[in-house]
Amino acid sequence: MPLPSAPTQKPDNATTRSKTNNELAIKGILCILIGLGVLVSPHFISSPGMQGIVAKSSLVGWFALVLGIAFVGLFARRRMAARA
């Protein structure tokens, strides 16, 4: 079976890189919002049973918050490196 021929056009890396960075920022913001929602919501839930269940998942909230901060930090680092 013969190999396919080499591509004739170069990929547009600037567009792909920009789209990837924007998706990274969106993922980071959403993770931060989810983490904050999980950590803050037990204070606003009136049902003691549900409040206990959500309070026990605080580890998940902290993980989402730290992951979101890491994504946003990586996005900022890439933006600063692109300007330099």
Secondary structure as UniProt FT lines:
FT   HELIX           13..40
FT   HELIX           41..43
FT   HELIX           48..56
FT   HELIX           58..83
//
